[in-house]
Amino acid sequence: MLLKNRVAIVTGGAKGMGRGIALKFAEEGCDVVVNALHIEGAKKVADEVAALGRKSLAVKADISKNAEVQDMVAKTIKEFGKIDILVNNAGGVTGAKGGNTDTANEEDWDKVINVNLKGAFLVCMAVIPHMKKNKYGKIINVSSMGAVSPSVSVLHYHSAKAGVLGLTLNLAFELAPFNIYANAIVPGPIETPFWDALMPPGPDRDAFFKALSKKEIPLGRMGTPEDIAGPALFLASGLSDYVTGQIIYAAGGQPLSSHAATFLSSGNDGGNDEEAQSQK
Ligand SMILES: NC(=O)c1ccc[n+]([C@@H]2O[C@H](COP(=O)([O-])OP(=O)(O)OC[C@H]3O[C@@H](n4cnc5c(N)ncnc54)[C@H](O)[C@@H]3O)[C@@H](O)[C@H]2O)c1
């Protein structure tokens, strides 16, 4: 049990990676506050946590709204008396219509930055005083590969997720003397409901994932919530007690180019192949 007697808040915990992280933590002995935008989803996962023998609390809160964040943290303290671990996982493109220089607009920019960057900031600000009091805390922020190596143009989302990395590094620097750790996970493409807003489930999406896996992911497959829960567990537990201010790429080998897609491995050795030699 790597998280025995620990208490974690997982934002956006109703589905996808957040659910995977909440359940992995519960398996390791952690009590979990499951936050979501809608209480039904949060309750469902909180019940799954309870079924694993841990205490849980479902809290509806929009992390981009400070009053709701403060309320979530107050409820957590009332129920559990402390917060050891915070996973800032909630996020997404939040209904923004487009994201390149032709389609992005101010309204979408504000919406996406508010959820993905300001939201993470607000939850940190509400939780950190409690961590300082206990002289212990593990903060794990979820960024995105698009923040450092975009393969499509989504200006607001990628800017927000790059901001999450800056937030993480600054927190790690400031809070190390308080025994509070801050690290970030950069997921590659992970198969979750995140993609529903971009492409409905079905054969076209399956074909897209297959092509993406082959061309852009060295390990040759999409990630799963479990693939993110593992690194999150490492960063939440004592296994990482000399690790702060770090960025873990949980991305199937990205941003390395896939060997399947490189110039050399596609059969062209840069002009030294037999055909090229014979033409000389
Ligand atoms: N799936 C991917 O390929 C991928 C890749 C890189 C990064 N990410 C990031 O990883 C995190 C988890 O993504 P996922 O794939 O599990 O997505 P998901 O859509 O399956 O789950 C996201 C969760 O966040 C919640 N949420 C969204 N806005 C919120 C708000 N304002 N307040 C509270 N909760 C809110 C949603 O309700 C949902 O439960 C997100 O931050 C996402 O941006 C996802």
Ligand as a Chemical Component Dictionary entry (heavy atoms), coordinates in Angstrom:
data_LIG
# 
_chem_comp.id                   LIG 
_chem_comp.type                 NON-POLYMER 
_chem_comp.pdbx_formal_charge   0 
_chem_comp.three_letter_code    LIG 
# 
loop_
_chem_comp_atom.comp_id 
_chem_comp_atom.atom_id 
_chem_comp_atom.alt_atom_id 
_chem_comp_atom.type_symbol 
_chem_comp_atom.charge 
_chem_comp_atom.model_Cartn_x 
_chem_comp_atom.model_Cartn_y 
_chem_comp_atom.model_Cartn_z 
_chem_comp_atom.pdbx_ordinal 
LIG N1  N1  N 0  -7.167  12.352 -23.485 1  
LIG C1  C1  C 0  -6.086  12.854 -24.004 2  
LIG O1  O1  O 0  -5.640  12.437 -25.079 3  
LIG C2  C2  C 0  -5.344  13.967 -23.287 4  
LIG C3  C3  C 0  -4.052  14.283 -23.740 5  
LIG C4  C4  C 0  -3.322  15.251 -23.075 6  
LIG C5  C5  C 0  -3.852  15.896 -21.970 7  
LIG N2  N2  N 1  -5.121  15.588 -21.557 8  
LIG C6  C6  C 0  -5.586  16.280 -20.334 9  
LIG O2  O2  O 0  -5.714  15.299 -19.341 10 
LIG C7  C7  C 0  -6.748  15.652 -18.402 11 
LIG C8  C8  C 0  -7.755  14.533 -18.285 12 
LIG O3  O3  O 0  -8.291  14.330 -19.562 13 
LIG P1  P1  P 0  -9.242  13.095 -19.947 14 
LIG O4  O4  O 0  -8.757  12.624 -21.245 15 
LIG O5  O5  O -1 -9.394  12.160 -18.829 16 
LIG O6  O6  O 0  -10.567 13.917 -20.218 17 
LIG P2  P2  P 0  -12.121 13.581 -19.897 18 
LIG O7  O7  O 0  -12.882 14.535 -20.747 19 
LIG O8  O8  O 0  -12.377 12.136 -20.015 20 
LIG O9  O9  O 0  -12.242 13.997 -18.377 21 
LIG C9  C9  C 0  -12.035 15.326 -17.983 22 
LIG C10 C10 C 0  -12.775 15.561 -16.707 23 
LIG O10 O10 O 0  -12.592 16.925 -16.307 24 
LIG C11 C11 C 0  -13.845 17.444 -15.925 25 
LIG N3  N3  N 0  -13.866 18.898 -16.056 26 
LIG C12 C12 C 0  -13.774 19.617 -17.188 27 
LIG N4  N4  N 0  -13.886 20.925 -16.885 28 
LIG C13 C13 C 0  -14.030 21.010 -15.538 29 
LIG C14 C14 C 0  -14.200 22.078 -14.639 30 
LIG N5  N5  N 0  -14.257 23.350 -15.062 31 
LIG N6  N6  N 0  -14.339 21.811 -13.315 32 
LIG C15 C15 C 0  -14.299 20.525 -12.866 33 
LIG N7  N7  N 0  -14.143 19.474 -13.686 34 
LIG C16 C16 C 0  -14.021 19.711 -15.008 35 
LIG C17 C17 C 0  -14.832 16.762 -16.839 36 
LIG O11 O11 O 0  -16.139 16.850 -16.326 37 
LIG C18 C18 C 0  -14.273 15.355 -16.850 38 
LIG O12 O12 O 0  -14.744 14.608 -15.757 39 
LIG C19 C19 C 0  -7.320  16.957 -18.933 40 
LIG O13 O13 O 0  -6.705  18.042 -18.269 41 
LIG C20 C20 C 0  -6.940  16.957 -20.396 42 
LIG O14 O14 O 0  -6.858  18.263 -20.901 43 
LIG C21 C21 C 0  -5.873  14.651 -22.196 44 
# 
loop_
_chem_comp_bond.comp_id 
_chem_comp_bond.atom_id_1 
_chem_comp_bond.atom_id_2 
_chem_comp_bond.value_order 
_chem_comp_bond.pdbx_ordinal 
LIG N1  C1  SING 1  
LIG C1  O1  DOUB 2  
LIG C1  C2  SING 3  
LIG C2  C3  SING 4  
LIG C2  C21 DOUB 5  
LIG C3  C4  DOUB 6  
LIG C4  C5  SING 7  
LIG C5  N2  DOUB 8  
LIG N2  C6  SING 9  
LIG N2  C21 SING 10 
LIG C6  O2  SING 11 
LIG C6  C20 SING 12 
LIG O2  C7  SING 13 
LIG C7  C8  SING 14 
LIG C7  C19 SING 15 
LIG C8  O3  SING 16 
LIG O3  P1  SING 17 
LIG P1  O4  DOUB 18 
LIG P1  O5  SING 19 
LIG P1  O6  SING 20 
LIG O6  P2  SING 21 
LIG P2  O7  DOUB 22 
LIG P2  O8  SING 23 
LIG P2  O9  SING 24 
LIG O9  C9  SING 25 
LIG C9  C10 SING 26 
LIG C10 O10 SING 27 
LIG C10 C18 SING 28 
LIG O10 C11 SING 29 
LIG C11 N3  SING 30 
LIG C11 C17 SING 31 
LIG N3  C12 SING 32 
LIG N3  C16 SING 33 
LIG C12 N4  DOUB 34 
LIG N4  C13 SING 35 
LIG C13 C14 SING 36 
LIG C13 C16 DOUB 37 
LIG C14 N5  SING 38 
LIG C14 N6  DOUB 39 
LIG N6  C15 SING 40 
LIG C15 N7  DOUB 41 
LIG N7  C16 SING 42 
LIG C17 O11 SING 43 
LIG C17 C18 SING 44 
LIG C18 O12 SING 45 
LIG C19 O13 SING 46 
LIG C19 C20 SING 47 
LIG C20 O14 SING 48 
# 
